[in-house]
Amino acid sequence: MLEDPKVAMGSGDEIQIYSRLGFADEYPEITAMLSEVTLSNEQFSNLMDRLNEQDESDYDQLIKSFLEDNPDIYEF
């Protein structure tokens, strides 16, 4: 990683979560859970590598496997 004291490359990346109108009211527990998920750079890179290596039809199992391997990103 290069130092960027003037923040020329921006302040960092974020994952934005979007849903349909009313989702947060219908599913407050899921909304709260998603707002608490935090990934380290290593975890995010690992997840992206996994996603890029799989067909979209395998995403459900891929995400389950990722969460099992990274239980520290959430607390239920």
N, C-alpha and C positions, 0 to 999 in steps of 0.2 A: 504494500500500500504506500502510495506517495502522500507526503504531507501536503495539505492544501489550506494554508493559513488564511488565504483570502476567499475561501469557499468558491473558487472559480468553477468547480465541477458540481456545485450544488451542495445542499446540506445532507443529502442521503436519499435513500430510496424508501418508499412506503408501499405497502399493499393496501389498496382500497377495496372495501367490501360494499357491493351494491346489491340492493334487493328491490322487490316491487313495493309499492306504497302499501302500508298496512302490515308488512311483515313483522316489524319490530313490535307492534301492538299484539299481534297474534302469537308471536314466539319470543317473548322477552328473555327466556332462559338461553335460547340459542343466540340471540343478539348479544347478550351479556358475555357469553362464552367467546364468541368471535371477537369481541372488542378487547378481550384479555390475552389473546394469542400473541406471543412475541417470538420471533425467530432470530437467531444469531445469523451473521453473514454465512457461517459454515453450514448451518441448517438450511438456510434459504438456497444456497448453492447446491446442496445435496438434493433438496426437493426438486429444484429445476432440472438437475441432471437426470433424476429419475423420471420426471415428466417428459423430458425430451427423448428418452430411450423407449418409451412405451406408446402403444397405440391408445387412443382415447377411450376405447372400450374397456381397457384395463385400469382406468383411473381409480375406481372404487377400491380395488384391492391394493393398489399402489399407495393411496392415502392411508388406508388402514395400516399397512406395513410401516409407512413413515411415522405415523403416530405411535405405534408400538415401539419403534426404535428411538423415538424422541419424546418420552413421556413428560419431560420437563417443560415443554412449551405450553402446557395447559394443566389446570388443576380442576378436576371434576369431583 
